[in-house]
Amino acid sequence: MLEESKKQHAWHVAINQHHNLCGDGPRPEWKRWMYEAKELANEVPRLALLFKMERLGTLPKLHKQCSMSPVEPVEDNHLTCCLGTECRKCEALLALEKAELEPEEIDQAKAWTCATHIVSEGGDQAREGYILTVDDRMFWDTAYHYLSITEG
């Protein structure tokens, strides 16, 4: 894991240097897609795993925001992409289930298809993940709720 973290950091530094974020010289046109490419390297394996977990029915059934919070049941845990489509109802992903491939290969095909679609639409703008489970959504909703509280 540490080695992968070092690679991700080096990749990020190289992109920043390309954009000359640390210097005073002329800056090239900003290429956000370079950062999105780096994100794809992390997201595609994660998406394939999520598709496998949904297929096997092993997505989490309980949610715990932090060590101090109560455990909450997760009703109907399923996948939804950051573009707002429930994955199990996505026509493009449903079409892939008809391919003459092993289930794990279909998971991979779905991961690449979904990731490519998301990138073609501008990427994960909120930076919550290309695909969220219901419990992921519970996490983010709670986090945003507490971030919005102002002391007065």
Helices and strands as residue ranges (DSSP letters): H 2-18, H 32-56, E 62-63, E 72-73, E 79-81, G 87-89, H 91-96, H 103-120, E 131-133, H 134-148
